[in-house]
Amino acid sequence: MTEDKNGVKNGEANTEMAPQEDGTKVPLTDNECPEAKFTQSDPPNGDARIDMGTVPAFSGLTKEELMKYSDDPFWVRLRWALFIIFWLGWVAMLVVAIVIIIQAPRCAPQEKLEWVQESAILQYDVVNGVDADSSGDVNPNDVVEMAKVLGMTSVYLEDLISPLDFEKESAAYDSEEIKNILAVAKENNLNVITDFVPSQVSADNSWFKNDSYKDFFIPNSGGEFNFSNPDLISALTDVLRDVWVSKGVKAFLMANADTQELRDARDTINAALKDEVDGAVVSNVTDMSNELVSGFNAEMFKAFLDGHVSDWTYYKYNPKVAESKITPEMVRLVTMSLFLVPGTPILSGVDKDYLASQKEEIKQLSDIRMKESIKIGTMTFVNSTEEDVVAFARVLKGTPGYAVAVNMNSVNNATIDFTTIKGVDASGDVSLEANYQEDPADKSPRGKQSLSSVHLGPYEGIVVQFVPSL
């Protein structure tokens, strides 16, 4: 056996420190390391084979070893302490969550309008129809086209139900034409509305002549319905639902509900139609021709609107008829206002000329009308010294608000401060103007508008959108 230059004999393990690149030495063998065995190859050729022992794996404590500590007082106390801390923490988080929910500010219950309240309603004159689609003749598609260009989803056919037979059309209409109009309206998702049956009928009425219906009428009243009779309410519900809703008429206007019996009848029939066929019976109909009289002014208009803020009124409004009583400029201001106050305008008298000249403005008003603040927001009048101005704001938290002002003076200018109303921001963006008289010295359009100083020229109206500061 030979020795190398370090004095290690061939075949023996070298226990000296192995030199490293940084000059340190690492022992090749150690009591804590597995034993390494060097064996020569057979036949000997100068190569050596190293056999390494296995390193025992750590296996942790056995179950039997762990169970020795299960009843140890220290570990028992520790387990109970951790258990109690966990559940106390869980209960504390639950209590905190409940407190947060209770103390958090509640959202106001969101109102929702019925479909018959939302859109302005187009009264369509079947007898004097308009070739709205420019097809060369008047046909049922004109109803759809007129409603579309004006931005409306409801159409009113006046007195469609015959006062003599509640299951038939009035004699003023052609049955086939009405059938086609109702079919086209249904295909295009237009809601059709007509009038409720009259509260008093003539001796020629089919129910009045039928002895089995005699209890439907007040004795010696000459044909006045007894709306406190539940059998009458049931019969009216049946005919409206099974006949008219089936034909395509979804809602019915009751001109007056001025007695408790009529209001109860309205509510009962409305509830039945709403639940069963998404129909409706509504009241509070006002004919604006009775309001727009000679001498009509801002003070009268504000008093009228203020009297209807708390109820939902259906305003029958014919701009062409209104122009015979007040100026065309004032008619536009009335139109703007009626579209943006609580209530639903029923727009009639829409001929080809009116459609051509006013369709863009009516469409804009219809679009603004569908905003949440206009549908269900609060309405507050501006307290102003300007006697010829009607100004109000529609405000609803979380959605754009609208400031509306109309100057009904034919000569004088006016300035309005909307910021006196709670929730109105300092400025907004002009959405719509009526009778706007551009300043010759200022050709730039009104875009951003200060709401603390809204300037209006004679017969001017303005609608400004703003972000509520609530």
C-alpha positions in Angstrom: 0.0 0.0 0.0 1.5 3.3 -1.1 1.1 6.7 0.5 0.3 10.0 -1.3 2.1 13.2 -0.6 -0.2 14.0 2.4 0.7 10.7 4.0 -2.6 9.0 3.4 -2.3 5.4 2.4 -4.1 4.1 -0.7 -7.6 2.8 0.3 -7.9 4.8 3.5 -10.4 7.7 4.1 -8.8 11.1 4.3 -10.1 12.8 7.5 -8.3 16.0 6.7 -10.2 19.3 6.0 -10.9 19.5 2.2 -9.7 22.9 0.9 -12.4 25.2 -0.5 -12.1 28.1 -2.9 -12.3 30.7 -0.1 -9.5 28.9 1.8 -11.7 27.2 4.5 -11.6 23.5 5.0 -14.6 21.2 5.4 -14.1 17.8 7.1 -14.9 14.9 4.9 -16.1 12.8 7.8 -18.0 13.8 10.9 -19.6 11.9 13.7 -23.0 13.5 12.9 -22.8 12.7 9.2 -23.4 9.3 7.7 -20.2 7.2 7.3 -18.6 7.2 3.9 -16.9 4.1 2.6 -14.4 4.1 -0.2 -13.8 0.9 -2.1 -11.5 0.2 -5.0 -12.8 -0.9 -8.3 -12.3 -4.4 -9.4 -10.0 -4.9 -11.2 -8.1 -2.0 -9.7 -7.8 0.8 -12.2 -7.3 3.9 -10.0 -11.1 4.6 -9.6 -12.9 4.5 -6.2 -16.5 4.0 -5.3 -18.1 5.9 -2.4 -20.9 4.3 -0.4 -23.0 6.8 1.7 -25.1 5.7 4.6 -28.7 6.7 4.9 -29.8 9.7 7.0 -32.6 8.8 9.4 -35.8 10.9 8.6 -37.5 12.8 11.4 -40.9 11.2 12.1 -42.1 13.4 15.0 -43.9 12.0 18.1 -46.0 9.0 17.9 -49.7 8.9 19.1 -48.7 7.1 22.2 -46.0 9.7 23.0 -48.5 12.6 22.4 -51.2 11.0 24.6 -48.8 11.2 27.5 -49.4 15.0 27.4 -53.1 15.1 26.8 -54.0 15.3 30.4 -51.1 17.4 31.4 -52.6 20.4 33.3 -50.5 22.9 31.3 -51.7 21.7 28.0 -55.3 21.4 29.2 -55.3 25.0 30.4 -53.7 26.1 27.1 -56.3 24.3 25.0 -59.2 25.8 27.0 -57.7 29.3 26.8 -57.3 29.1 23.0 -60.9 27.7 22.6 -62.4 30.5 24.7 -60.3 33.2 22.9 -61.5 31.9 19.5 -65.2 32.1 20.4 -64.9 35.4 22.2 -63.3 36.8 19.1 -66.0 35.4 16.9 -68.8 36.7 19.1 -67.1 40.1 19.2 -67.0 40.3 15.4 -70.6 39.4 15.2 -71.6 42.1 17.7 -69.5 44.7 15.8 -71.2 43.7 12.5 -74.7 44.0 14.0 -73.8 47.4 15.5 -72.5 48.7 12.2 -75.6 47.6 10.4 -77.9 49.2 12.9 -76.0 52.5 13.0 -75.4 52.8 9.3 -77.6 55.4 7.6 -80.6 53.9 5.9 -81.3 54.5 2.3 -84.7 56.1 1.6 -87.2 53.6 0.2 -87.0 53.9 -3.5 -90.3 54.7 -5.0 -91.3 53.3 -8.3 -93.8 54.7 -10.7 -96.4 52.6 -12.5 -95.8 52.2 -16.2 -98.8 54.4 -17.0 -97.2 57.3 -15.1 -93.7 57.2 -16.6 -94.0 58.2 -20.2 -95.8 61.2 -21.5 -98.9 60.0 -23.4 -99.6 60.7 -27.1 -103.3 61.2 -27.8 -103.8 59.8 -31.3 -106.7 61.1 -33.5 -107.8 58.1 -35.5 -110.3 60.1 -37.5 -107.8 62.8 -38.4 -104.7 60.8 -38.6 -101.2 62.0 -39.6 -99.0 60.4 -42.2 -96.1 60.4 -39.8 -94.1 57.7 -41.7 -94.4 59.6 -45.0 -95.8 56.5 -46.7 -98.3 58.5 -48.7 -101.4 57.5 -46.6 -102.5 57.3 -43.0 -102.2 53.8 -41.6 -101.7 52.1 -38.2 -97.9 52.4 -38.5 -98.2 56.1 -38.2 -99.1 55.6 -34.5 -95.8 53.9 -33.9 -93.8 56.4 -35.9 -95.4 59.4 -34.0 -94.7 57.8 -30.6 -91.2 57.0 -31.6 -90.1 60.4 -32.9 -91.7 62.0 -29.8 -90.0 59.6 -27.4 -93.3 58.2 -25.9 -94.3 54.6 -25.1 -98.0 55.1 -24.4 -100.9 56.1 -26.7 -104.3 57.3 -25.7 -107.4 56.6 -27.8 -110.2 58.7 -26.4 -113.6 57.2 -25.5 -112.8 53.9 -27.2 -115.4 51.9 -25.2 -119.0 52.3 -26.4 -121.3 53.8 -23.7 -124.1 51.6 -25.0 -122.2 48.3 -25.0 -119.1 48.0 -22.9 -117.8 45.1 -25.0 -117.8 47.1 -28.3 -115.9 50.0 -29.8 -117.6 53.4 -29.8 -119.5 54.3 -33.0 -116.9 57.0 -33.7 -114.3 54.3 -34.5 -114.0 51.7 -37.3 -113.7 48.3 -35.6 -111.3 46.9 -38.2 -109.0 50.0 -38.0 -108.9 49.8 -34.2 -108.1 46.1 -34.4 -105.1 46.9 -36.7 -103.9 49.8 -34.5 -104.0 47.6 -31.4 -102.2 44.8 -33.1 -99.4 47.2 -34.4 -99.1 48.8 -31.0 -98.7 45.5 -29.3 -96.0 44.4 -31.8 -94.1 47.6 -31.1 -94.5 47.5 -27.3 -96.7 50.6 -27.2 -99.2 50.8 -24.2 -102.7 51.7 -25.3 -104.9 53.7 -22.9 -108.5 54.7 -23.1 -111.3 56.1 -20.9 -113.0 54.2 -18.1 -116.7 53.5 -18.6 -119.0 56.4 -17.8 -120.4 56.5 -14.2 -123.9 57.2 -15.6 -125.4 55.6 -18.7 -128.4 56.2 -20.8 -131.5 54.0 -21.0 -130.1 52.5 -24.2 -127.2 50.9 -22.3 -127.2 47.1 -22.6 -126.6 46.7 -18.8 -129.4 49.2 -18.0 -131.8 47.3 -20.1 -130.9 44.0 -18.5 -133.0 43.2 -15.5 -130.4 41.0 -14.0 -128.1 44.0 -13.7 -130.7 46.3 -12.0 -128.8 46.2 -8.7 -125.8 47.8 -10.5 -127.7 51.1 -10.5 -128.8 53.5 -7.8 -132.6 53.4 -7.7 -134.4 56.3 -9.5 -131.0 57.8 -10.5 -131.6 57.6 -14.2 -128.7 55.1 -14.9 -126.1 56.1 -12.3 -123.9 53.2 -11.3 -123.8 52.1 -7.6 -120.1 51.7 -7.2 -120.5 50.4 -3.7 -122.0 47.2 -5.2 -119.3 44.5 -5.2 -121.1 42.7 -8.0 -120.8 45.8 -10.2 -117.1 46.0 -9.5 -116.6 42.4 -10.3 -118.5 42.8 -13.6 -116.5 45.9 -14.6 -113.2 44.1 -13.8 -114.3 41.1 -16.0 -115.2 43.2 -19.0 -112.1 45.4 -18.8 -109.8 42.4 -18.3 -111.4 39.8 -20.5 -112.5 42.1 -23.4 -110.3 45.2 -23.5 -107.0 44.0 -22.1 -107.3 41.0 -24.3 -107.7 43.3 -27.3 -104.6 45.3 -26.4 -105.9 48.1 -24.2 -103.9 48.2 -20.9 -105.1 51.2 -18.9 -108.2 53.2 -18.3 -108.6 56.8 -17.3 -111.3 57.6 -14.8 -112.0 61.3 -15.2 -113.2 61.9 -11.7 -112.9 59.9 -8.5 -114.6 62.5 -6.4 -116.5 60.1 -4.1 -115.2 57.5 -1.7 -117.1 54.8 -3.6 -115.4 55.8 -6.9 -112.0 55.8 -5.3 -112.6 52.4 -3.7 -113.9 51.0 -7.1 -110.8 52.5 -8.8 -108.4 50.9 -6.4 -110.1 47.5 -6.4 -110.2 47.2 -10.2 -106.7 48.7 -10.5 -105.3 46.1 -8.1 -107.0 43.2 -9.9 -105.8 44.4 -13.4 -102.3 45.1 -12.1 -101.9 41.7 -10.5 -103.4 39.7 -13.4 -102.6 41.5 -16.6 -100.3 44.4 -15.7 -103.2 46.8 -16.4 -104.3 49.9 -14.6 -107.2 52.2 -13.7 -106.1 55.7 -12.8 -107.8 59.0 -12.1 -107.0 62.7 -11.5 -107.4 63.9 -15.1 -107.3 67.6 -15.7 -108.1 69.4 -18.9 -105.6 72.2 -19.4 -107.9 74.1 -21.7 -109.8 75.1 -18.6 -106.6 76.5 -17.0 -105.0 78.2 -20.0 -107.4 81.1 -20.2 -107.0 84.7 -21.4 -104.8 86.6 -18.8 -102.9 83.4 -17.9 -99.7 84.3 -16.1 -96.8 82.9 -14.1 -98.6 83.5 -10.7 -101.6 81.5 -11.9 -99.4 78.8 -13.4 -97.3 78.4 -10.2 -100.5 78.2 -8.1 -101.9 75.5 -10.4 -98.7 73.4 -10.3 -98.3 73.8 -6.6 -101.9 72.5 -6.1 -101.0 69.3 -8.0 -97.5 68.5 -6.6 -98.8 66.1 -4.0 -101.1 64.1 -6.3 -100.3 62.5 -9.6 -102.3 64.4 -12.3 -102.9 63.4 -15.9 -102.8 66.7 -17.8 -104.8 66.7 -21.0 -103.0 69.3 -23.1 -103.5 70.5 -26.6 -100.8 73.1 -27.6 -102.8 74.1 -30.7 -105.9 74.9 -28.6 -103.7 76.7 -26.0 -102.3 79.0 -28.7 -105.9 80.4 -29.1 -105.7 81.6 -25.5 -102.0 82.4 -24.9 -99.0 83.3 -27.1 -97.1 80.5 -28.9 -94.0 81.4 -26.9 -95.9 80.9 -23.6 -97.3 77.6 -24.9 -93.8 76.2 -25.3 -93.0 77.3 -21.7 -96.1 75.5 -20.4 -95.2 72.4 -22.4 -91.7 72.3 -21.0 -93.1 72.7 -17.4 -95.8 70.0 -17.7 -93.3 67.4 -18.9 -91.0 68.0 -15.9 -93.4 68.3 -12.9 -95.0 65.3 -11.0 -97.8 64.1 -13.3 -98.2 62.8 -16.8 -99.0 65.0 -19.8 -101.4 63.7 -22.4 -100.4 65.5 -25.6 -103.1 66.0 -28.1 -103.6 68.0 -31.3 -100.3 66.7 -32.8 -100.7 67.4 -36.5 -98.1 67.2 -39.3 -97.0 70.8 -38.8 -96.6 70.5 -35.0 -94.8 67.2 -35.4 -92.3 68.8 -37.9 -91.6 71.9 -35.8 -91.7 70.5 -32.3 -90.6 66.9 -32.4 -87.0 67.5 -31.4 -87.9 69.5 -28.4 -90.6 67.1 -27.3 -88.2 64.2 -27.8 -85.7 65.9 -25.5 -88.3 66.5 -22.9 -89.4 62.9 -23.1 -85.8 61.7 -22.5 -85.3 64.1 -19.6 -88.6 63.0 -18.2 -87.4 59.4 -17.8 -84.6 60.4 -15.4 -85.1 59.2 -11.9 -85.1 62.7 -10.3 -87.9 63.8 -12.6 -89.9 60.6 -12.0 -89.6 60.4 -8.2 -87.4 63.3 -7.0 -88.6 66.1 -4.8 -90.0 69.2 -6.4 -89.2 72.6 -4.7 -90.1 76.0 -6.0 -87.6 78.8 -5.9 -88.7 81.6 -3.6 -88.0 84.6 -5.9 -89.0 88.2 -6.2 -89.4 87.6 -10.0 -93.2 87.5 -10.2 -93.2 86.5 -13.9 -91.0 83.4 -13.4 -91.9 79.9 -12.5 -88.8 78.1 -11.3 -88.3 74.8 -9.5 -85.8 72.0 -9.0 -86.2 68.3 -9.1 -83.7 66.6 -6.7 -83.0 63.0 -5.8 -79.8 61.8 -4.0 -77.5 59.7 -6.1 -78.9 60.8 -9.5 -78.6 64.0 -11.6 -81.0 66.7 -10.6 -82.7 69.3 -12.8 -83.4 73.0 -12.4 -86.2 74.4 -14.5 -87.2 78.0 -15.0 -89.6 79.8 -17.4 -89.9 83.5 -17.8 -93.5 84.4 -18.8 -92.9 88.1 -19.2 -92.9 89.3 -22.8 -90.6 92.2 -22.2 -88.5 92.0 -19.0 -85.5 89.8 -18.3 -85.2 87.8 -15.1 -82.5 86.3 -12.9 -83.0 83.2 -10.7 -80.9 81.8 -7.9 -81.5 78.0 -7.6 -78.8 77.5 -4.9 -81.4 78.5 -2.2 -82.9 75.1 -2.7 -81.4 72.3 -0.6 -79.3 69.9 -2.8 -78.8 72.2 -5.7 -75.2 72.6 -6.7 -73.4 75.8 -7.6 -73.4 75.1 -11.3 -74.7 72.6 -13.9 -75.0 71.9 -17.6 -77.7 73.3 -19.8 -79.9 70.4 -21.1 -82.6 72.3 -23.0 -83.7 75.9 -23.8 -87.0 77.2 -25.1 -87.4 80.5 -27.1 -83.7 81.1 -26.4 -82.7 84.6 -27.7 -79.0 84.5 -28.5 -77.0 87.5 -27.4 -75.6 89.1 -30.6 -72.4 90.0 -28.7 -71.9 86.4 -27.5 -72.1 83.7 -30.1 -71.0 80.9 -27.8 -73.7 78.4 -26.8 -74.7 78.2 -23.2 -73.0 75.1 -21.8 -71.9 75.4 -18.2 -74.4 77.4 -16.2 -74.1 79.0 -12.8 -77.1 78.1 -10.8 -76.8 81.1 -8.5 -77.5 83.4 -11.3 -79.6 82.0 -14.2 -80.4 84.8 -16.7 -83.6 84.5 -18.7 -84.7 86.8 -21.5 -88.4 87.5 -22.2 -90.4 84.3 -22.8 -87.3 82.2 -22.3 -87.2 78.8 -20.6 -84.2 76.7 -19.5 -83.5 73.2 -18.1 -80.1 72.7 -16.3 -78.8 69.4 -15.1 -76.7 69.3 -12.0 -75.1 67.0 -9.5 -77.0 67.2 -6.2 -75.0 68.4 -3.2 -76.7 66.2 -0.7 
